[in-house]
Each structure stands twice: as C-alpha cells, then as structure tokens.
C-alpha cells in the first residue's frame, strides 16, 4: 500500500513503523478548523490488525519503552480511522480476535505499573474505543461484551473521565446494559468519592430516564439513593428542566418509598440521627411536591389516598411537635437566628422546608378533587393548615402555600367553605420576622389587613 511497507516488529523496525503510521494516519486541522480526511481502506486496516496482533505478543515478553511507544501510535492510527465511519467500525469489530487483542493489551498495561508510559497509552486506547462505538449499536454491543467482565477493574485503575465517556456512548446505543445493577454502582461510586465529571452526570441522568430504575432504587445503598434524588432535585426542583421526565412507575415508586420511611422524621433525636439519614425522606418529599405541580403527574398522586393520609398525619404530628417545644420543628420567628446557625442547624435537623412541602403536597392533591378535599376536612386538617399560617423562617413562603391550600380545599366544596366561614377573627399575630425587615401587619379596624412600614406605625402610636 502507498506510503507504508509491511514490516515485522523487529527492534530495528520499531521507529520506522512508528514514523510511517504517524505520517499515514495523521489528521491535520487547518487554521479554519477543517479536518483532513483519511484515505483508508481495508488494506490499511488489515495492516493495523497485523501490527496489533504482533505487538500484543511482544508486550507479553517485554514491556519496554519503545514497544509502548509503538502501541500508542498503533492506537492513535486506529482512533483516527474510526471517527464517524460506521463501515470501518464494523470492519474492525467483526475481524476475528480484534477486540480480544485490544483487551489483552489493556490488561497487560494496567497490571504492570512499572511501565511509566502505561497511563498515557491506556488513555489513547480508550479514545480509540470511544470512537469505535459512537453511533454504532453493533460495535457498542461487541465492545461491551468484550469489556464487561473487566470494566470494574478498569474503573478502579484508569481515568474516570475516559471510562465514563466510553460507558455513556455504549449505553446510548445499548440501554439494555442498564439492567445490570453493577453498572449503576460503578458510576455512583465515582460520584460518591468525588470523581465526578460531566460523563458521570450524563450517566446518572441516563439511569434516571431508564424504565427500570424504580425496580433498582430500593436495592441501592443509602448514599447512592441520595445521589440519585439530589440529581432529580437539581433537574426538576431547582432548574425546572421540562425535558427531564419522570415515568409513572418511578413516581409511584418514590411515593411508596416516602410512605415506608417518612416516620423517621418524627424520631429525629440526636441519637436517632446518628443511625439513619433523614435526607432521603426530605428529598423524596421535595421531589413529590414538585411533581405534583405538573398536571400530567398530578392525577397519579391524587389517586394515592394512602399518600394523602401519610402527608396529613405527618403535618399534624410535626405541627404538634413544634407547639410542644420540639427543637427541630419549633418555628423560628427571627431570621437572624436562622442565619447565624444555618450550617449547624441544617446538619442537625430536617425541619427546613419540610412543613411547607407537606402543605404544598396536600394543597396540590386537593386541587379540583372533591374526595381529597372532604378527606382533609374529616381529618380536621383545615384547622391544622390554618394554624400553620404564621411566618416561620424555617419554612419560606408557608403563608402563601397555606392560602393556596385553603383555596384548593374550598373550591366548589360548600362543607369546607362553611368551616372557614365559622371562624372568628381574633386579631393580628405579632411577628419578629416582619419587624426585622421593617414592616408589620396592620388592622384598619374593619375587616382588612395591610402590610405597613413599621416606622410609620410607630409614628402614629406617638
């Protein structure tokens, strides 16, 4: 073939072969960013197969620097050949023993740490494999079949960026490998131990979109479940990413998990906190409350009567605990008190936002749903919800959500409207939170409440 003479891997030929490969398979990028195209056919690929087989045998005998340099050049050539070319990708993976040779070379390199160049060489092999599988289901299946048994070992010894990039591109074309729980755990371990990169995040999002994630969720260890829930919260609650969908099965699975575990919130003494992480329950509630704002998901949530019972029971219990002086649930009337102790407080209590998320959940479950409206009334829930209508620095916007909940409870429901109508106004509750920001609720002597500047009211009093 033009420009390259087939040579054996004798010591005197190593440098010559290396230079010929560099010249033949190099991709040049011009000043405008345009890439040169490789004129490579089956004959050139066959020569690379020939070199790959021989270099594997040489490596088994001696991992010396010159051999490793040639290994790098062979895989650089293969890497460049596989860029966006399905024909070359398929030709390589269908060639007998081609992938087996790649696997054996990788194992030789990663298991011989005395070779100083093994890290850079293995990175190039990963780059080749990534190019080999991109956009190709056939090559993705065959590469995974070849690597699956050693992939955990590769993850421990090789660069997490490349292992995750390869796994992600394989999964895009072969999502069925997600059924293997070991695959999930490899990636979640990366995240847990601070080795996350963009491909780790891409993979976690890919996991969460998979139909069978709800079957796997309960089998993960606690820290991995929290990682998954934190990712969902980031996408749904904080960024409100509408492209990120949660299936009906996942939604119902999260509701079931919340109902099974939520009673731990009522046991949050310092001793109990040391044995269980209530963070999972808090995240499950935040996610369910957020999903209940989507009409497509709301119908499934509204039909879960046991979930409504659970939320009402928790709200009543948490509210009563706060009234009885339970430190975690007692409302804070001074914003400065919360700000001063924020880190210590968040580390020791689940209370921040928990009550308001319960009210939000109950409110949405009662939206245009007569049966749920009646059930909340029968549980004496209306009075409890109204009693939560006090500014609490631990539960931002709780007053707004109480008002919205009362609206949803009373809409087209005469019985609930009568409960509200029977209430008597007893005055305006003084709030240190409002005083801190310089305003007060002011009763004009009739039936209207106003927010008025504190300084103005003080002048009137004089």
RAMOKA-V255423 format. One line per field, one symbol per residue. ss: DSSP state (2 for helix, 1 for strand, 0 for the rest). phi: phi as a letter, one per 40 degrees, with the letter a starting at -180 (. if undefined). A space follows every 50 residues. Layout:
ss: ???
phi: ???
//
This chain:
ss: 00000000002222222222222220001000001000000222222222 22222222222000222222222222222220000222222222000222 22222222220000000222222222222222200022222222222000 22222220022222222222222022222022222222222200000222 22222222000022222220022222222222222222000000000222 22222222222222222002222000002222222222222000222222 22002222222222222222222000000000002222220222222200 00022222222222200002222222220022222220000000000222 22222222220002222222200000000002222220111110000011 111222222220
phi: .cgbbcbcccdccdcccdccccccbcbbbcccgccccccbbccccccccd cccccccccccacbdcccccddccccccdccccfbcccdccccccdgccc cccccccccccbccccccccccdcccccccccbdgbccccccccccbdcb cdccccbbcccccccccccccdcbcccccccccdcdcccdcccgbcaccc cdccccdccccbccccdccccdccccdcccccddcccccfccccbbcdcc dcccccccccbcccdcbccdccdcbaccdccccdcdcccccccccccddc ccccccccdcccccccccccccccgcdcbccbcbdcccccbdcccccbac ccgcccccccccdccccfbdccdccccccfcccccccccbcbccbdgccc ccccccdccccfbcccccdccccbcbhbccbccccccgbacbccgbbbbb cbdccccccccc
//
